[in-house]
């Protein structure tokens, strides 16, 4: 894919990993729409990305299909095409399963799992037209289970399975589909505030570079599931 002038949509793109991906795509000459759950966060991201003609800030709760349909419609209305979709929005709550709050369980299911479906459902016809690329941001928690993470594991195992099955469904339309499964990332996930203590972790721009590599790979080759982890977790 030649990236200059292509259009991307990144859910949860106002900070953290999504924001790092947006920066990387803009550097390649792409136009990027980022969504957040408030107008304030969307406006702040647009201002910070400092490319007003190439950035669109949207308000969308991915747990609601209608929100995602409106977001995609706004992108098509502004730029007339959609080439890359990154379903990045996610939340995490961690507690032993007997202590997990029902509300937090359902928030993870609705955002992490239902959200990736809603994003794809809203964008798939546009991606068919562009023969584009759909990506999900899963986690190493999508293959590795651990205590206090029954809800989070359930959603990320689901995201991995969903994405791989969708890949098989959509490749007949020349849509490429990949799930990226990071380990520890220096992001705002789970109320973390990135600082020097996160230097050992994967950085958001590292995921951005990975996305660029995927987009520019020869179309005959599809890395459909990618695990990426810190090189030296012992330095934490």
PECORHU-V626407 format. One record per residue. N is the residue number from 0. OMEGA is omega in whole degrees, 0 to 359 (none if undefined). NEAR is the number of other C-alpha atoms within 12 Angstrom. D_FIRST is the distance of its C-alpha to the first C-alpha in Angstrom with 1 decimal. Layout:
n & omega & near & d_first
N & OMEGA & NEAR & D_FIRST
N & OMEGA & NEAR & D_FIRST
This chain:
n & omega & near & d_first
0 & 171 & 26 & 0.0
1 & 194 & 21 & 3.8
2 & 182 & 27 & 5.9
3 & 177 & 20 & 9.1
4 & 178 & 24 & 10.9
5 & 185 & 32 & 8.9
6 & 180 & 39 & 11.6
7 & 173 & 52 & 12.5
8 & 180 & 55 & 15.9
9 & 176 & 57 & 17.6
10 & 184 & 51 & 21.0
11 & 187 & 47 & 23.7
12 & 184 & 48 & 21.6
13 & 177 & 42 & 24.7
14 & 174 & 39 & 25.6
15 & 184 & 36 & 25.1
16 & 181 & 42 & 21.9
17 & 179 & 45 & 20.3
18 & 178 & 42 & 21.3
19 & 177 & 37 & 20.0
20 & 179 & 43 & 16.5
21 & 178 & 50 & 16.8
22 & 182 & 39 & 17.9
23 & 180 & 30 & 15.0
24 & 178 & 45 & 12.5
25 & 178 & 34 & 14.8
26 & 179 & 25 & 15.1
27 & 179 & 27 & 11.5
28 & 179 & 22 & 12.5
29 & 171 & 33 & 11.5
30 & 190 & 39 & 14.2
31 & 170 & 51 & 15.7
32 & 177 & 51 & 18.4
33 & 179 & 53 & 20.6
34 & 174 & 46 & 23.5
35 & 183 & 38 & 26.8
36 & 177 & 28 & 30.2
37 & 178 & 19 & 32.0
38 & 180 & 19 & 31.5
39 & 180 & 16 & 32.9
40 & 179 & 23 & 30.2
41 & 180 & 29 & 27.4
42 & 180 & 26 & 29.1
43 & 180 & 24 & 29.6
44 & 179 & 35 & 25.9
45 & 180 & 32 & 25.0
46 & 182 & 19 & 27.7
47 & 180 & 19 & 26.8
48 & 167 & 32 & 23.1
49 & 174 & 19 & 24.6
50 & 191 & 22 & 21.9
51 & 180 & 18 & 23.7
52 & 184 & 19 & 21.7
53 & 181 & 31 & 18.5
54 & 176 & 39 & 20.0
55 & 178 & 41 & 21.6
56 & 185 & 44 & 24.2
57 & 173 & 38 & 25.1
58 & 179 & 32 & 28.0
59 & 171 & 38 & 27.4
60 & 188 & 33 & 29.2
61 & 177 & 42 & 26.8
62 & 181 & 31 & 30.0
63 & 182 & 26 & 30.5
64 & 182 & 24 & 28.4
65 & 176 & 20 & 29.5
66 & 181 & 26 & 28.3
67 & 176 & 40 & 24.7
68 & 179 & 29 & 25.0
69 & 179 & 24 & 26.3
70 & 180 & 37 & 23.5
71 & 178 & 45 & 20.8
72 & 179 & 25 & 23.0
73 & 178 & 26 & 23.3
74 & 180 & 35 & 19.6
75 & 179 & 28 & 19.3
76 & 183 & 14 & 22.5
77 & 189 & 21 & 21.3
78 & 173 & 25 & 17.8
79 & 180 & 20 & 17.7
80 & 175 & 32 & 14.5
81 & 188 & 40 & 13.0
82 & 184 & 42 & 9.5
83 & 176 & 50 & 10.2
84 & 176 & 56 & 13.8
85 & 177 & 49 & 15.6
86 & 189 & 47 & 19.1
87 & 187 & 48 & 20.8
88 & 180 & 46 & 24.3
89 & 177 & 42 & 27.1
90 & 178 & 34 & 30.8
91 & 173 & 34 & 33.1
92 & 188 & 31 & 36.9
93 & 178 & 23 & 38.8
94 & 173 & 20 & 42.3
95 & 188 & 16 & 44.3
96 & 179 & 20 & 43.9
97 & 178 & 14 & 47.5
98 & 181 & 17 & 46.9
99 & 178 & 22 & 43.6
100 & 183 & 18 & 44.0
101 & 181 & 15 & 43.2
102 & 181 & 13 & 41.4
103 & 175 & 23 & 39.1
104 & 185 & 30 & 38.3
105 & 176 & 23 & 37.3
106 & 178 & 26 & 35.3
107 & 179 & 35 & 33.1
108 & 184 & 32 & 32.8
109 & 182 & 30 & 32.0
110 & 188 & 38 & 29.5
111 & 186 & 44 & 27.8
112 & 177 & 41 & 27.9
113 & 181 & 29 & 28.5
114 & 181 & 42 & 26.1
115 & 175 & 46 & 23.0
116 & 181 & 37 & 24.2
117 & 180 & 33 & 24.9
118 & 179 & 45 & 21.5
119 & 181 & 43 & 19.8
120 & 182 & 28 & 22.6
121 & 189 & 33 & 22.1
122 & 192 & 43 & 18.3
123 & 181 & 37 & 17.8
124 & 176 & 26 & 18.6
125 & 179 & 33 & 16.1
126 & 175 & 36 & 13.4
127 & 181 & 27 & 14.7
128 & 183 & 19 & 14.4
129 & 189 & 26 & 10.7
130 & 190 & 27 & 9.9
131 & 188 & 38 & 8.7
132 & 175 & 49 & 9.5
133 & 179 & 48 & 13.1
134 & 171 & 51 & 14.6
135 & 176 & 50 & 18.3
136 & 179 & 51 & 20.2
137 & 183 & 45 & 23.1
138 & 169 & 36 & 25.4
139 & 174 & 29 & 27.3
140 & 174 & 32 & 30.0
141 & 174 & 35 & 28.1
142 & 183 & 25 & 29.7
143 & 180 & 21 & 32.5
144 & 181 & 18 & 35.3
145 & 183 & 18 & 37.8
146 & 180 & 17 & 40.9
147 & 187 & 21 & 40.7
148 & 183 & 27 & 37.2
149 & 180 & 29 & 38.0
150 & 181 & 38 & 36.4
151 & 176 & 41 & 33.3
152 & 182 & 33 & 33.0
153 & 182 & 33 & 33.3
154 & 184 & 38 & 30.5
155 & 170 & 40 & 28.0
156 & 180 & 29 & 29.1
157 & 179 & 33 & 28.4
158 & 179 & 43 & 24.9
159 & 180 & 38 & 24.0
160 & 179 & 25 & 25.6
161 & 185 & 33 & 24.2
162 & 181 & 38 & 20.6
163 & 176 & 28 & 21.1
164 & 177 & 19 & 22.9
165 & 177 & 30 & 20.4
166 & 180 & 29 & 17.7
167 & 179 & 19 & 20.1
168 & 193 & 17 & 20.7
169 & 183 & 25 & 17.2
170 & 177 & 27 & 15.4
171 & 177 & 13 & 17.4
172 & 184 & 21 & 15.4
173 & 170 & 24 & 12.0
174 & 176 & 36 & 11.7
175 & 184 & 42 & 10.9
176 & 181 & 43 & 13.7
177 & 168 & 40 & 14.8
178 & 178 & 43 & 18.0
179 & 188 & 38 & 18.6
180 & 182 & 33 & 22.3
181 & 165 & 36 & 23.6
182 & 184 & 30 & 27.2
183 & 180 & 33 & 29.0
184 & 176 & 37 & 26.9
185 & 182 & 33 & 28.5
186 & 179 & 34 & 28.0
187 & 183 & 27 & 30.4
188 & 177 & 24 & 30.4
189 & 176 & 18 & 33.9
190 & 175 & 13 & 35.3
191 & 173 & 17 & 34.5
192 & 185 & 15 & 34.6
193 & 180 & 23 & 32.4
194 & 181 & 14 & 34.6
195 & 180 & 12 & 35.4
196 & 180 & 15 & 36.5
197 & 185 & 22 & 32.9
198 & 181 & 21 & 31.9
199 & 185 & 21 & 31.8
200 & 167 & 28 & 29.2
201 & 178 & 31 & 25.5
202 & 181 & 32 & 24.4
203 & 181 & 34 & 22.0
204 & 176 & 26 & 19.9
205 & 176 & 30 & 19.7
206 & 176 & 42 & 18.0
207 & 178 & 33 & 15.7
208 & 178 & 24 & 14.8
209 & 179 & 31 & 14.3
210 & 177 & 40 & 11.9
211 & 179 & 31 & 9.8
212 & 179 & 24 & 10.3
213 & 183 & 33 & 9.2
214 & 184 & 37 & 5.8
215 & 178 & 24 & 5.3
216 & 178 & 18 & 7.5
217 & 186 & 13 & 7.9
218 & 178 & 20 & 7.7
219 & 186 & 14 & 11.4
220 & 182 & 16 & 12.1
221 & 169 & 26 & 12.6
222 & 191 & 25 & 14.6
223 & 180 & 28 & 16.2
224 & 186 & 30 & 18.9
225 & 172 & 30 & 19.1
226 & 179 & 26 & 22.4
227 & 187 & 24 & 22.6
228 & 175 & 23 & 26.0
229 & 179 & 24 & 28.0
230 & 185 & 17 & 29.1
231 & 178 & 14 & 32.7
232 & 179 & 16 & 33.8
233 & 180 & 9 & 37.3
234 & 182 & 11 & 37.1
235 & none & 16 & 37.1
